[in-house]
Amino acid sequence: MKVCVLGLWHLGAVTAAGLAEVGHQVTGLDFDAATVASLRTGVAPVFEPGLNELIGRGAAAQRLRFVALLEELGQDMDVLWVTYDTPVDENDNADTNFVLAQIERALTAMSADTLLLVSSQLPVGSMRRLEHARVACIPENLRLGRAVKDFLQPERIVAGVRSERDRQTVRELLSPITVAIEWMSVEAAEMTKHAINAFLAASVVFANEIASLCEAVGADAKEVERGLKSDSRIGPRAYLAPGGAFAGGTLARDVAYLNEISREQGLLTPLLSSVLPSNELHKGWVQRHLRARFGNLAGVTVAVWGLAYKPNTSTLRRSLAVELCNWMIDQGVTVRVQDPMVEDLPQHWAGVVTRCNDPVSAVQGADALIVATEWPVYKTAAAQLAGMPLVVLDANRFLPELDAGTALYLAVGTARAGG
């Protein structure tokens, strides 16, 4: 099939390269010339394991190309697959009008037979604003750090369609990838994405509130997690691990969508309404423990292992580590950072934050260590913390057990104290 993938950041780059990998003829379209120029050299706009190789194979097979102008499309498309990562501000408000404007712009170059397939995160009801085209919805389901596998080997795909004709088009598009498709209406597909992310967000918040109570009463939240997941009504893969607050824009964006719909409809949804405020409070877990251990933080030296939003990506967008570093800078902390993939630090850190080449050099002379991004190299580096009188804050219990007498180790839901 001839497919135009519109919007080429993380979701779009993976979608375009993945479709080409399974044999479709793909044109990636983004109106940002710099993004297109980078992709033409085989470099994705954000690091994702295996993605650059996938782009290279598609281009070499002449099944994948990238353009920045509608005039460069050059052929009718069977499908216009919209994959913009919906912009979100610091308050989790999404700029849906930006995405809709890009869609309308691209539709001017499509034929009446082109199926408009939307995966961008838009609030339920958005597809109704696009009914002048054939419209279908596949909610985005790619996770940073494992997106290529998610795309090529999905557990299942949710697809919302309006007609049997649209169903056949989507089935043909996805047939090289999977036949495990959950068919439903367009509105149900839109709502399914919101509901999944809201449930996951509520699960994270629930686990961390339980963990806070565990800290207060001396229980180990990891043992409680094991008990919860042993219940067949909950299950071993539930989002119930005590740890850091959820970050990025994905979960928060969908919770915000549902809260907005509730307000518009005059509905009370107290559970959903409490998720974001509770998560925001839990972001202060590290800050609370730093203050409890050091009091006035001016002059304290803190090493931070990891800056990226999560492992196996290079993006700092909505990274909790960046938020935490900004807070520490304001408190007068001397901040030393290390991340194996992040090359460019925020500009306002110049002359303020020290970037270190390896994890061990970052902690030398530091008073505390914060494990912010779970890169595997840090597990190896932890063995070299012996003899360092560090306070280690490892919210997700990523590091192996530290040698007793080496450090005071703190994690969400318990505190393991050395000598």
C-alpha positions as CSV (number, residue, x, y, z in Angstrom):
1,M,0.0,0.0,0.0
2,K,1.0,3.6,-0.5
3,V,1.1,5.3,2.9
4,C,1.9,8.9,3.9
5,V,3.0,9.2,7.5
6,L,2.4,12.7,8.8
7,G,4.5,13.9,11.8
8,L,7.9,12.5,12.1
9,W,9.1,12.7,15.7
10,H,9.1,9.5,17.8
11,L,5.8,7.9,16.9
12,G,6.0,9.0,13.3
13,A,9.6,7.9,12.6
14,V,8.9,4.4,14.1
15,T,5.6,4.1,12.2
16,A,7.1,5.1,8.8
17,A,10.2,2.9,9.2
18,G,8.1,0.0,10.5
19,L,5.6,0.1,7.6
20,A,8.5,0.2,5.1
21,E,10.0,-2.8,6.9
22,V,6.9,-4.9,6.3
23,G,6.7,-4.0,2.6
24,H,4.5,-0.9,2.3
25,Q,5.6,2.1,0.1
26,V,6.0,4.9,2.6
27,T,6.5,8.6,2.4
28,G,7.2,10.4,5.7
29,L,5.9,14.0,5.7
30,D,6.8,16.6,8.2
31,F,6.6,20.4,7.6
32,D,9.7,20.9,9.7
33,A,12.6,20.9,7.2
34,A,15.3,20.1,9.8
35,T,13.5,17.0,11.0
36,V,13.2,15.7,7.4
37,A,16.9,16.6,6.6
38,S,18.0,14.5,9.6
39,L,15.8,11.5,8.6
40,R,17.2,11.7,5.1
41,T,20.6,11.0,6.5
42,G,19.2,8.0,8.4
43,V,19.1,9.7,11.9
44,A,15.8,9.7,13.8
45,P,15.0,12.8,15.8
46,V,15.1,10.9,19.1
47,F,17.2,7.9,20.0
48,E,15.3,4.6,19.8
49,P,17.0,1.2,19.8
50,G,17.1,-0.2,16.3
51,L,15.3,2.7,14.7
52,N,18.1,4.2,12.7
53,E,18.9,0.7,11.3
54,L,15.2,0.3,10.3
55,I,15.2,3.7,8.5
56,G,18.4,2.7,6.7
57,R,16.9,-0.6,5.4
58,G,13.7,1.1,4.3
59,A,15.6,3.8,2.4
60,A,18.0,1.3,0.8
61,A,15.1,-0.8,-0.4
62,Q,13.5,2.3,-1.9
63,R,10.3,1.8,0.2
64,L,10.9,4.8,2.5
65,R,11.5,8.5,1.8
66,F,11.0,11.7,3.7
67,V,9.6,15.0,2.4
68,A,8.9,18.4,3.9
69,L,6.6,19.8,1.1
70,L,3.2,18.6,-0.1
71,E,4.5,19.1,-3.7
72,E,7.0,16.4,-3.1
73,L,4.4,13.7,-2.4
74,G,4.0,13.0,-6.1
75,Q,1.4,10.2,-5.9
76,D,-2.1,9.4,-4.5
77,M,-2.0,7.8,-1.1
78,D,-4.1,4.9,0.1
79,V,-3.7,6.0,3.7
80,L,-2.7,9.2,5.5
81,W,-1.5,8.0,8.9
82,V,-1.3,10.9,11.4
83,T,1.4,10.4,14.0
84,Y,2.2,13.8,15.4
85,D,3.2,13.7,19.1
86,T,0.6,16.2,20.4
87,P,2.4,19.1,22.1
88,V,1.8,19.4,25.8
89,D,2.7,22.3,28.1
90,E,4.1,22.1,31.6
91,N,0.5,21.9,33.0
92,D,-0.4,18.9,30.8
93,N,-2.6,21.0,28.5
94,A,-2.4,19.6,25.0
95,D,-2.3,21.8,21.8
96,T,-4.7,19.7,19.8
97,N,-5.4,22.6,17.4
98,F,-1.8,22.3,16.2
99,V,-2.3,18.6,15.2
100,L,-5.7,19.3,13.6
101,A,-4.2,22.2,11.5
102,Q,-1.5,19.9,10.2
103,I,-4.1,17.3,9.3
104,E,-6.2,19.8,7.3
105,R,-3.0,21.1,5.6
106,A,-2.0,17.6,4.5
107,L,-5.6,16.6,3.4
108,T,-5.4,19.2,0.6
109,A,-2.9,16.9,-1.1
110,M,-4.9,13.7,-0.7
111,S,-7.7,12.3,-2.8
112,A,-11.2,11.6,-1.6
113,D,-10.4,7.9,-1.4
114,T,-7.5,8.3,1.0
115,L,-8.2,6.9,4.4
116,L,-7.3,9.4,7.2
117,L,-5.9,7.2,10.0
118,V,-5.2,9.1,13.3
119,S,-2.9,7.9,16.0
120,S,-2.0,11.2,17.5
121,Q,-3.3,11.6,21.1
122,L,-6.3,13.8,20.7
123,P,-9.4,14.1,23.0
124,V,-12.3,11.8,22.2
125,G,-14.6,13.5,19.8
126,S,-11.8,15.0,17.7
127,M,-12.5,12.6,14.8
128,R,-15.9,14.2,14.4
129,R,-14.2,17.4,13.4
130,L,-12.6,15.5,10.4
131,E,-15.7,13.8,9.1
132,H,-15.3,15.5,5.7
133,A,-12.7,12.7,5.1
134,R,-12.8,9.0,5.5
135,V,-11.6,8.7,9.0
136,A,-10.4,5.9,11.3
137,C,-8.5,5.8,14.6
138,I,-5.7,3.6,15.9
139,P,-4.6,4.8,19.4
140,E,-0.9,5.2,19.8
141,N,0.7,2.3,21.8
142,L,4.5,2.7,21.4
143,R,6.7,3.0,24.5
144,L,10.0,4.9,24.4
145,G,12.9,2.5,24.5
146,R,11.0,-0.4,23.0
147,A,8.9,1.2,20.3
148,V,10.3,-0.7,17.3
149,K,9.3,-4.0,19.0
150,D,6.0,-2.6,20.0
151,F,5.2,-1.7,16.4
152,L,6.4,-4.8,14.7
153,Q,5.3,-7.3,17.4
154,P,2.2,-5.8,19.1
155,E,0.1,-7.7,21.6
156,R,-2.9,-6.4,19.7
157,I,-4.0,-3.3,17.9
158,V,-7.1,-1.3,18.7
159,A,-8.8,0.1,15.6
160,G,-11.9,2.3,15.3
161,V,-13.6,2.5,11.9
162,R,-16.8,3.9,10.4
163,S,-17.5,1.4,7.7
164,E,-16.7,-2.0,6.3
165,R,-14.7,-0.4,3.5
166,D,-12.5,1.4,6.1
167,R,-12.1,-1.9,8.0
168,Q,-10.8,-3.6,4.9
169,T,-8.3,-0.9,4.3
170,V,-7.0,-1.0,7.8
171,R,-6.9,-4.8,7.8
172,E,-4.8,-4.7,4.6
173,L,-2.5,-2.1,6.1
174,L,-1.9,-4.1,9.3
175,S,-2.0,-7.7,7.8
176,P,1.9,-7.9,7.5
177,I,2.1,-7.0,11.2
178,T,-0.8,-8.7,13.1
179,V,-4.3,-10.1,12.7
180,A,-5.0,-9.5,16.4
181,I,-7.1,-6.4,16.0
182,E,-9.8,-5.2,18.4
183,W,-12.4,-3.6,16.1
184,M,-14.7,-0.9,17.5
185,S,-16.3,2.4,16.7
186,V,-14.1,5.5,16.3
187,E,-15.3,7.0,19.5
188,A,-14.7,3.8,21.4
189,A,-11.1,3.6,20.1
190,E,-10.5,7.2,21.1
191,M,-11.9,6.6,24.6
192,T,-10.0,3.3,25.0
193,K,-6.7,5.1,24.8
194,H,-7.8,7.6,27.4
195,A,-9.1,4.8,29.7
196,I,-6.0,2.7,29.5
197,N,-3.6,5.6,30.3
198,A,-5.9,6.8,33.1
199,F,-6.0,3.4,34.6
200,L,-2.2,3.1,34.5
201,A,-1.8,6.5,35.9
202,A,-4.2,5.8,38.7
203,S,-2.4,2.5,39.4
204,V,1.0,4.3,39.7
205,V,-0.5,6.9,42.1
206,F,-2.2,4.2,44.2
207,A,1.0,2.2,44.5
208,N,2.9,5.3,45.6
209,E,0.3,6.4,48.1
210,I,0.4,2.9,49.6
211,A,4.3,3.1,49.6
212,S,4.1,6.4,51.6
213,L,2.0,4.7,54.2
214,C,4.5,1.8,54.2
215,E,7.3,4.2,55.0
216,A,5.3,5.6,57.9
217,V,4.5,2.3,59.5
218,G,7.6,0.3,58.7
219,A,6.2,-2.0,56.1
220,D,8.1,-2.8,52.8
221,A,6.1,-1.7,49.9
222,K,7.8,-4.2,47.6
223,E,6.4,-7.0,49.7
224,V,3.0,-5.4,49.5
225,E,3.4,-5.1,45.8
226,R,4.1,-8.9,45.6
227,G,1.0,-9.5,47.7
228,L,-1.2,-7.4,45.4
229,K,0.1,-9.0,42.2
230,S,-0.5,-12.5,43.5
231,D,-4.2,-11.7,43.6
232,S,-5.7,-13.1,40.3
233,R,-8.1,-10.1,40.2
234,I,-5.0,-7.8,39.8
235,G,-2.2,-9.8,38.2
236,P,1.6,-9.8,37.9
237,R,1.9,-7.1,35.2
238,A,-0.2,-4.5,37.0
239,Y,1.3,-1.0,37.4
240,L,1.7,-1.3,41.1
241,A,5.4,-1.0,41.7
242,P,6.4,1.6,44.3
243,G,8.7,4.1,42.9
244,G,9.0,7.5,41.2
245,A,6.0,9.5,40.0
246,F,5.0,9.0,36.4
247,A,6.5,11.5,34.0
248,G,6.4,12.5,30.3
249,G,3.2,13.7,28.8
250,T,1.4,10.5,27.8
251,L,-0.4,9.4,31.0
252,A,-1.0,12.9,32.3
253,R,-2.3,14.1,28.9
254,D,-5.1,11.4,28.8
255,V,-6.0,12.0,32.4
256,A,-6.3,15.7,31.6
257,Y,-8.5,15.0,28.6
258,L,-10.9,13.0,30.8
259,N,-11.0,15.7,33.4
260,E,-11.8,18.3,30.8
261,I,-14.6,16.1,29.3
262,S,-16.0,15.7,32.9
263,R,-16.1,19.4,33.4
264,E,-17.7,20.0,30.0
265,Q,-20.4,17.4,30.7
266,G,-21.0,18.6,34.3
267,L,-19.9,15.2,35.7
268,L,-18.1,14.6,39.0
269,T,-15.2,12.2,38.7
270,P,-13.4,12.5,42.0
271,L,-11.1,9.5,41.5
272,L,-9.8,10.8,38.1
273,S,-9.6,14.3,39.4
274,S,-7.3,13.3,42.2
275,V,-4.7,11.4,40.0
276,L,-2.7,14.4,38.8
277,P,-2.5,16.3,42.1
278,S,-1.4,13.1,43.9
279,N,1.2,12.4,41.3
280,E,2.5,16.0,41.6
281,L,2.9,15.6,45.4
282,H,4.8,12.4,44.9
283,K,7.3,14.2,42.7
284,G,8.6,15.8,45.9
285,W,9.8,12.4,47.4
286,V,13.5,13.1,46.7
287,Q,13.2,16.7,47.8
288,R,11.7,15.7,51.1
289,H,14.5,13.2,51.8
290,L,17.2,15.5,50.8
291,R,15.9,18.2,53.2
292,A,15.5,15.6,56.0
293,R,19.1,14.4,55.7
294,F,20.9,17.7,55.0
295,G,18.5,20.5,56.1
296,N,19.8,23.6,54.3
297,L,20.9,22.3,50.9
298,A,23.2,25.3,50.0
299,G,26.7,23.9,49.3
300,V,25.6,20.2,49.3
301,T,26.9,18.3,46.3
302,V,24.6,15.9,44.6
303,A,25.4,13.5,41.7
304,V,22.5,12.5,39.4
305,W,22.8,9.3,37.4
306,G,20.6,9.7,34.3
307,L,18.8,12.6,32.8
308,A,16.7,11.1,29.9
309,Y,13.0,10.7,30.4
310,K,13.5,6.9,30.5
311,P,16.1,4.3,29.5
312,N,16.8,3.7,25.8
313,T,15.9,7.2,24.7
314,S,17.8,10.4,24.5
315,T,14.9,12.8,25.0
316,L,14.7,15.2,28.0
317,R,11.2,16.3,27.2
318,R,9.2,16.3,30.4
319,S,12.0,14.5,32.2
320,L,11.6,14.4,36.0
321,A,15.4,14.4,36.3
322,V,15.6,17.8,34.7
323,E,12.8,19.1,36.9
324,L,14.7,17.8,40.0
325,C,18.0,19.4,38.8
326,N,16.3,22.7,38.3
327,W,14.9,22.6,41.8
328,M,18.3,21.7,43.3
329,I,20.0,24.5,41.4
330,D,17.5,26.9,43.0
331,Q,18.3,25.5,46.4
332,G,22.0,26.2,45.9
333,V,23.0,22.6,45.4
334,T,26.2,21.8,43.5
335,V,24.8,19.4,40.8
336,R,26.9,16.9,38.9
337,V,25.2,14.8,36.2
338,Q,25.9,11.8,34.0
339,D,23.9,10.2,31.2
340,P,25.2,7.8,28.5
341,M,22.9,9.0,25.8
342,V,22.1,12.7,26.5
343,E,24.6,14.9,24.6
344,D,23.1,18.4,25.0
345,L,22.2,19.8,28.5
346,P,19.6,22.5,28.9
347,Q,21.1,25.8,27.9
348,H,20.4,27.5,31.3
349,W,22.6,24.9,33.0
350,A,25.7,26.3,31.3
351,G,28.3,27.2,33.9
352,V,26.1,25.8,36.7
353,V,25.8,22.1,36.2
354,T,28.9,19.8,35.8
355,R,28.6,17.1,33.3
356,C,30.7,14.0,34.0
357,N,31.9,11.4,31.5
358,D,31.3,8.3,33.7
359,P,29.1,7.4,36.7
360,V,31.9,7.0,39.2
361,S,33.6,10.3,38.5
362,A,30.2,12.0,39.1
363,V,29.9,10.6,42.6
364,Q,33.4,11.3,43.7
365,G,33.3,14.0,46.4
366,A,29.4,14.1,46.4
367,D,27.2,14.0,49.5
368,A,24.3,12.3,47.8
369,L,23.5,10.3,44.7
370,I,20.2,10.3,42.9
371,V,19.4,7.4,40.5
372,A,17.1,9.1,38.0
373,T,17.2,7.0,34.8
374,E,17.7,3.3,35.0
375,W,20.6,2.7,32.5
376,P,22.1,-0.8,33.0
377,V,25.6,0.7,33.3
378,Y,24.6,2.1,36.7
379,K,24.2,-1.4,38.1
380,T,27.8,-2.1,37.3
381,A,29.0,1.2,38.6
382,A,27.2,0.7,41.9
383,A,29.9,-1.9,42.9
384,Q,32.4,1.0,43.0
385,L,30.5,2.9,45.6
386,A,32.2,1.0,48.4
387,G,33.6,3.2,51.0
388,M,31.8,6.3,49.8
389,P,29.7,7.9,52.6
390,L,26.8,8.7,50.2
391,V,23.1,9.1,50.7
392,V,21.7,7.1,47.8
393,L,18.2,8.0,46.7
394,D,17.0,5.2,44.3
395,A,13.2,5.6,44.1
396,N,12.6,2.5,42.0
397,R,15.2,0.2,43.8
398,F,17.1,-0.2,40.6
399,L,20.6,-0.7,42.1
400,P,21.6,-4.0,43.6
401,E,22.0,-4.2,47.4
402,L,24.8,-1.9,48.5
403,D,27.5,-3.0,50.9
404,A,26.4,-2.4,54.5
405,G,28.5,0.5,55.8
406,T,28.9,2.0,52.4
407,A,25.8,4.2,52.1
408,L,22.5,5.2,53.5
409,Y,20.1,3.8,50.9
410,L,16.6,5.2,50.4
411,A,13.9,3.9,48.1
412,V,10.2,4.6,47.9
413,G,8.3,2.4,50.3
414,T,11.2,1.6,52.7
415,A,14.7,2.7,53.8
416,R,17.7,0.4,53.9
417,A,20.3,2.1,56.1
418,G,23.9,1.2,56.1
419,G,26.3,1.7,59.0
